[in-house]
Amino acid sequence: MDPTLVFAGFAVGGVIGLCGVGGGALMTPFLIHYGISPAIAIGTDLVYALFSKSIGAWLHHIKGTVNWGIVGRLALGSIPASLACMVMLKSLDEHNIDYQWLIRDIVGVMLVLTASAMLLSLRKNNKERGEKHPLSNTRHTGYLTILMGALLGFLVTLSSIGSGAVGAAVLILLYPLLPAISVVGTDLMHAVPLVGVAALGHWQLGNVDFPLLGSLVLGAAPGVWLGAKLGTRLPEQYVRRVLAVALLLIGMQMVIY
């Protein structure tokens, strides 16, 4: 067990418990900078995310804060898109095409998009969430949900980033009348099958390092617990703003360099 990796699992788990988002956006860049190849970093992080998000999704299911109709529409787009992305990655492997540089750039772009989505969602106060939104009154909302699910599925499978913050931003945009607690619960529940499919595909490609995963998971459990405890004492908006700025800077650095 590498103490540095155990601490990384603990720290990122704490962020997940504290903010509910940012796990993939933090863990994947850390592993890449730590010297892990991008493909292994993404595959291992997806399995790590599956472990942590499943706990949160189950708790929200018990509380009744999951909108299963929206979960179904998102999954209708994201699962096929995730499978299509895995076929593409497998084809690249079979033809010995080096896509590591592409993954690094995708990770950087997804970090910037994730941070932007988080900063955008911070501007949504309770009053705004109660007002009517043009998209919420059209019959095309269901189709848009499937389409956005497909985009999310492809990007999450390729980079392991976005299932939390980007998914939540999509829900806020398409369903502004959905209570905040249901946004979190619905987003987490949709992330479980999406991350699960993506993780399984990367495992079949040999992109999961189980000793590495063991170190991360060992630190994750106490980290999530501590983060959740601190989350009841610290201002959520402040924590999310700091996290968003950090992700934005990391993403820009990865894209530029």
N, C-alpha and C positions, 0 to 999 in steps of 0.2 A: 504493500500500500504506500503510495506516494503522499506524504503529508500535504504537499502543495495542492494536489488534486482534491484531497479530502476537504481542505479548507475552501477550495474553489466551489465544490459542491455545496458546502455549508453556506458560503456567501451568496451564491446565486439562489439557493433554496430560500435564504432569508429574504431576498428581493421578491421572489415569487410570493412568499407568505405575506410580505409587507404591501406590495403593490398589485399583485395578481397578474402582472405582465412583465416582460423583459427577460424571461429565462433564456430562450434561444438567442435573443439579441445580445446577451452578455456571454453565455457559455461558449457558443461557437467561435466568436472572435478570440476569446481567451485561449481556447484550445489551439487555434491556428497560430497565434503568437507564441504559444508555449512550445511549438515545434511539431504539433500533430498535423498530418496532411489534411487538407480541406475536406476530402471525401470521408475520412475516418472521423474527423471532428463533427461533421454534420450527422453521420449515421449514429454515432454514439450519443450525441446530444438529443437526437430524436427519441431514443429509448429512454434517456434520462427524463425528457419532458413528458413522455407517456406515464412514467412512474409518478411524477409530481402532480401533473394535471388530473390524473385519475382520482387522486385523493380529493382534490378540490371539487371536481365534478360530482362525485358521490355525495359530498356534504351538501351541495346545492340541490341535488335531486331529493335528498331527505327533507330539505326545507321547502321544496315545491317551487323553486325559483328558476326552473328550466322551462322554456317554451319549446316544446317538442316539435311543433309544426315548423318553426323556423329552423330548428336543428335539422329536420328532414330535408328542407329545401336547400340549405347550405350543403349538406352531405350529398345531395343529388348531383351537385356540380363538382364538389371538391374531391370525392372519392374517385370518379372516373378520371379526373384531371391528374390526380396523384398517380394513378396506375399508368396513365399515358406518359407522365414524366419519367417514371421508373423504366418503361420500355425504351425511352429515348436514351437514358443514362446507360442502360445495358447495351444498347447498340453502339454507343460511343466507346464503351469498354471493349466490345468485341472487335471493333475496328482500330483499337489502340490509339484512339484520338485523345490527346491530352486536354481535359476540360478543367483542370485544377485552377488555372488562371481565371476561367469564366466563373467558377464558383466563388472565388475570392471577390471578384467584382460584383457578383450578384449579392453576396453577403453584405458588402459595403452599401450598395443601393438599397437593400432591404432595411438596413439599419437606419439610413436617412429617411426612408418612407415610414418606418415604424415610429421614429422619433417625431416626425412631422404629424403623424396621425395622433400620437399621444398629446402633443401640444395643441392640436386642433380640438381634441375632445375636452381638454381642460377649459376651453372657452364656452362649453355647453353648460350653462347653469340650470338649475331646476326649473326656472321660469321658461327658458328656451325649450327645454325638453317637454314642457307641457303644451307648447304651441303647435299648431298644425304645420306640417311640412308638405311641400308639393308631392314628393314621392310617396308619402304615406296615404295619399288619396287616389292613387291610380291603380288600375287593375293589373298594371305591369310590374308591380312590386315583387310578386312571386318569381317572375322570370328574371328580374334583376338580381334577386337573391341567389338564384341558381347560377347565374353568370358570374357574380362576384365570388361565389363559393368555388367555382371552377378556377378562377384566377388565383384565389387564395391557396387552393390545393396544389396547383403547379408550383407556385413560389415557395410554399412551405416545404414541399418535397425536395426542391432544388437547393434551398438554403437553410432549412430548419427554422427560419425566422418568420414571424408575422402572425402565427396562429393566435396570439394573445392580443396585442395592441391593434394590429391591422384588422383582425376579426372583430374586435369591439368597435372600432371606428366604422366598419361597414354596418354593423347593427345600429349604431347611433344615427347614421345617415339614412338608412332605409326604414328604420322603425323608431322614430323620435319619441313616440308615446310609450315605448317599452320602458318599464321602471329600471332604474340603474342596476339594482340588484339582479334583475332578470337578464340584463345585458351581460353581466359577469357570468351568471350561471349558464346561460345559453351558449355563450362563447366558449366556456370551458368544456361543456358537454360535447359541442361540435368538434373541439380540438382533439378529444380522445380518439374517436375512430380515424380522423384524418392523420394525426400523428402516428397512430398505430399502424395504418396501412403504409405510410411513408417509412416508418421504422422497420417494418417487416421487409419491405423492398430493399432497403439499404443493407439489412442483415443478409439477405440472399446474395447481394453483390459483394459481401465480405467487408462491408464498411463499418462494422461494429466491433470495437475493441472492448471485450468483456472485462479484463482486468482494470482497464481505465474506467469503465462504467461502474465497476464495484467501488472504486475509490470515490467517485462522484456521488453515488447513491448513499454511501456511508455517511457523507457529510450532509446530504440533502434533508434527511428526516428531521434532525434537530434544527437545521436552518429554517425549514418551513415553519416549524412550531414556534421558534423564537421570533421570526418575522411576523407571524400572525399575532403574537402577543404584543409586539411593539406597535403593530399597525393600529391597535386600539388606543394608543397614547399619542402618536405623532400625527400631525395634519397630513391627510392623504394628498391634497393638492400640492403641497410643498414637496413631498417625496417624489411624486410623479414628475414634477417639473424638473427636479434635479436629475432624475433618471433619464428623462427625455433629452436634456441638453448633453448629458454624457454619451448617450447612444448616437446623437447627431454628430458629435465631434469624432467619435470612433469610426463611424461610417464614412465621414468625409475623408478621414485619414487613410482608410483602406482603399477608397476609390481613387484618390489622388496618387497614392504611392503603390 
